[in-house]
């Protein structure tokens, strides 16, 4: 079970420094809270795009199986929440 959290070098990896995609998601999500009307729709779309990019980056290059599974979960949740 512990190997689920380990990278290729055997180090346990759960938390990593956020990358540009998750930072972009946070910035646009925060900006969305202060916007209204058409701007809110655009900012919501951009923040969702950044979160989707981050999830795909984790799925492709996550340091551990935990990070890759997290990417899949976030991607599925993001798609589901946009469709409903």
N, C-alpha and C positions, 0 to 999 in steps of 0.2 A: 504494500500500500504506500509506503514511503517513497518508493521509486516513482510514483505518480507525480511527486513534487520536485523531483531531481532533474537537473539538466544533464547534458552529455558528459560533463566533467564530474558528476556525482554530487554537486552542490545542491542543497535544497533551495529552490527558487519559488517563492510565493509572491513577493512584492518586487517590482522593478520600478526604476525611475520612469515616470510617464513620458511618452514620446510626443511628437508634434501633433499627431492625430487626436489623441485623447485631450491634449491641451486645447486644440481648436474646438473640439466638442464642448468643453467646459466654457470657453469664452463665448461661443455663440449661444449656448444654453442660457448663460447668465444675461447676455444682451437681449435674448428673447423675453426674459421676465420683465424687462423695462420697455418693451416695444408694444405697439398696438396696430391693429389693422393689417394692411398688406405686408408691412415690415415684419410683423410677428410670423406670418406664414413663411416668408422667405428665410428668416433666421431659423425657424424650426426645421425647414428643409435642409439648410446648410449644416446645422448641428447634427441632424440625423445622418447626413452624408459623412461627416467626420467620424461619427461613432461606427458606421458601417466599415469605413476604411480601417479603423483601428481593429475591429473584430476580424477582418480579413487578414490583416498583418499578423495578428496573434495566431490565427488558424494556420497560416503558412509558416511563420517563423517563431512561434512561441518557444520560450526556453525550456518549458516542461510540458508534460501532458496536461497538467492542471491549467496552464495558461492557454493551451490550445482548446481545451474543453470550455474554458471561460469564453474564449472567442466565439465558439459555436453557439453557446448559450445566449450571449449578447446579440449575435447576429439573428438567431431565431426570434428572440424577444423583440428586436427592433423591427424586423419584417412583420411579425404578427401585430405589433402595436400600430404600425402604419396602415395595415389593411383593415383594422377594426375601427 
